[in-house]
Each structure stands twice: as C-alpha cells, then as structure tokens.
Amino acid sequence: MVSPARSSARRITALFGTLALALAATGCTGGSGSRSATDKVTSITALDYYTDTTEHAQWGERLTACGKAAGVRVEHRSVPGSSLIPKVLQQASSRTLPDLLMLDNPDVQQIAQTGALISLDRYGIDSGGFAKGILSAGTYQGKVYGLAPTVSTIALFYNKDMLAEAGVAAPKTWDELKAAAAKLTRSGRYGMAVDANATFEGTWQFLPFLWSNGGDEKQLDSPQAAQALQLWVDLVKSGSMSKSVLNWTQADVHDQFVAGKTAMMINGPWRISELNKDENLHWGVVPLPVRQKGQTLVTPLGGEVWTVPQTASEARQQKAARVLACLNDSANMMALAKQYFTVPSRPAVASRYAEQVPSMAAFVQSVEKARARTGELGVKWPKAATGIYTAIQAALTGEQTPAEALRHAQQIATGS
C-alpha cells in the first residue's frame, strides 16, 4: 500500500472540469445489458497506480483471482500516481476508460462529480458492514461509487529503549507529548518528528490534532485550530522538534527514526515492514495523543478505493462490478491487510486482524473514528488542504502566529 504522499502530486483540480466536458462529448452511457451479453465478455481492464514491481505483481494476482471468480481475465495496467488523473482524462476523451479504476480516496468525489463513475448500488454490491468514515470516502451525494478493501491512518511510533532510558511513558495527551519530547531530546537527537512540509502530506499529519481538538476545515481560523498549530510551534521553539520538519516527507521522518535521530515520530503502518527489518530497533506504536483526556481521537483515512467507470459496455461494467465486489469481500480484506500492513474496512474483520497482528492494533483503534478528508467539504477539500499546509509553514517559521496563519488559511480555503 502507499502513503498519502501521492495525493499531493495528483491534485490537479482544474483538470476535473475538462474531464466533465470530455465525458459529455463521448456520450458514455451504459446500455441495458443482458445475461447473454455478459457471458460473452471474456476480459476487462483495470487501471491503478501500483507501479512498484512487487506491488504490481501482487495486485495482479489478486485481480486475476477475482477475475477468474467472475469469469473474466483482468488486463492489469499501472501508471505513476501523478499520471493517473491525466490518463483518465485521455481515456475519457478517446472512449477507452478502463472497466475497473482504482482512485486515491480523496479523488473519488471529484471524479464522481464529472459523471465518470457508476453508483455501485446499480449492481447490488454490498456496502454493508463498512466503517462509516470509510464508506463516506467513496460516497458522493449520497451514493456509493467506490469501496476500499483496506485503509490506513497515522499513529505515534516510539523507540522503546529511548523511552525506557528516559523514564517516560508513551504520551496520551499534548502536555505529556511535550514533556516526553523535551526529556528525550539531547545532542544529536530530537524527541519528536513530524512531516510539516508544504504538501498535502503535511496537512494529513496535522489533521488529527486539528480534528481531535474540535477544529474543523470549514472554519480554519477557530481557537481550537490555533491551539493545535501552537502545539507544533511549541515543539519546534523548545528544540524538541527539528526545524527541518518543514521540508521532511514521511519517508524522511522514518529515516530519522531508524537512524536514532528522533525518539518519536508520526507515521503510517506502511513503515512497519521496513521497521521490522532492523532487529536492533525496538519500537512500539500507540494512537496519537489528544489535547486532554476525554477527547476523542479523530484521524484521517488513507487508502485507495475501486470504482466502475462509465463505458459503452453494460456487460463489461457488470463484470467489473463483480470483480470489485470480490476485492472487497472479507477474505480479501484480511489477506490484503496482512500483506500490506493496512486495516480491513469492515470493523468485524479489523477486530480479528488486530488480534492476529498486534503491531496494527493502534491503527485499528484509530480507524474506528477516522474521517475521510473530503467528508466535510467534498470537492472543495483541496483548497482547505492548501490553506492548512500554508499555515503550518508560516507558523513554524515564525513568519506568523498560529492565529494569523490560520486566518490566512481560511481565506485560501474560501477563495476570499
């Protein structure tokens, strides 16, 4: 699985209007297919951004198995994440949209808005038993257009040896986080590390602090939002967190942690396979701290959803829907979660998974109340995300106070 790092490269908002026009020009509408027409379909195409050789092969195996169950061969193609949306545009205009399309979950609503996708209830696909936040990630105007077999979020990783030596426990509140980070900081090592760069990845890492404190992307200049941003400012000002976080990616944060240059970090479960390779690194992971006890942790959802695009063939759409349903059944959810260190999208499956893979328990717990980034603003989310990471940069450099930076962020989000 991938981190939301790919999201920032794909936010080409202006292209979605072009996509709508292209779809209108193609006249891509499903006909009234028959069972016999469906039976004649022997192959369908699937498009995703799993370009890593191993990942591509693994997903190819999964698609092949589900295709076999649906009675078709799946021609699996992958393009780089930054090329996916432009590729969809090109295929829409040339009437060559794939039969099965994977999208990063924040992109679903913008693509659905253009009319490029088919509501899954048309084919009776079962969306029951999915966590509410996860289901909302694939929903547009009350209709489900995409389902994610598994999802991800972020949590707090810590070096067990360093915390034990310093005599501190994994923090549960912001005050505990600041105290622990200060005590863990020494020459050549910071107590805490985050990704605060000027991309959607920086926004993604900040969202749990914003949301859990009662902040909202609809009103970024609230006192609750300022409190959350002040926490990060305090960590940098105190020397507990490097100013370099302004430029670090989540991969950089991981490297700092593995090298022993930070005792704690915010990151996702996609790092676990690499962490497990270092036998000398003793690490733990817990849900992110909240400002005060009693608050509910709310984290952002990461992960990809599978959709069925509008094409000229109703029969192919029906076959694609059957493959999509197969990818999202409980057995595949569990298998994919174990393969990629992600969380099954159905809570009933996720709870069994947490028992079998203890290192994922913190993520399973965090996903229970996790939110889709587009849940509040829908297609307007990218503007708010830009406002948030712009505010983070301004506040952490000292250019503006958190309150000033967030007032500017609100202006960016609303276009005022």
Sequence and secondary structure as in RCSB ss.txt:
>XXXX:A:sequence
MVSPARSSARRITALFGTLALALAATGCTGGSGSRSATDKVTSITALDYYTDTTEHAQWGERLTACGKAAGVRVE
HRSVPGSSLIPKVLQQASSRTLPDLLMLDNPDVQQIAQTGALISLDRYGIDSGGFAKGILSAGTYQGKVYGLAPT
VSTIALFYNKDMLAEAGVAAPKTWDELKAAAAKLTRSGRYGMAVDANATFEGTWQFLPFLWSNGGDEKQLDSPQA
AQALQLWVDLVKSGSMSKSVLNWTQADVHDQFVAGKTAMMINGPWRISELNKDENLHWGVVPLPVRQKGQTLVTP
LGGEVWTVPQTASEARQQKAARVLACLNDSANMMALAKQYFTVPSRPAVASRYAEQVPSMAAFVQSVEKARARTG
ELGVKWPKAATGIYTAIQAALTGEQTPAEALRHAQQIATGS
>XXXX:A:secstr
   THHHHHT  THHHHHHHHHHHHHT       HHHHHH  EEEEEE   SHHHHHHHHHHHHHHHHHHTSEEE
EEE  HHHHHHHHHHHHHTT   SEEEEEGGGHHHHHHTT B  GGGGT   TT  HHHHHHTEETTEE EE SE
EB  EEEEEHHHHHHHT     BHHHHHHHHHHH BTTBEEEE    SSHHHHHHHHHHHHHTT BTTBTTSHHH
HHHHHHHHHHHHTTSB GGGGT  HHHHHHHHHTTSEEEEEE GGGHHHHTT TT  EEEE   BSSTT     B
 B EEEE B  S HHHHHHHHHHHHHHTSHHHHHHHHHHHT EESSHHHHHHHHHH GGGHHHHHHHTT B TTT
TTGGGHHHHHHHHHHHHHHHHTTSS HHHHHHHHHHHHHT 
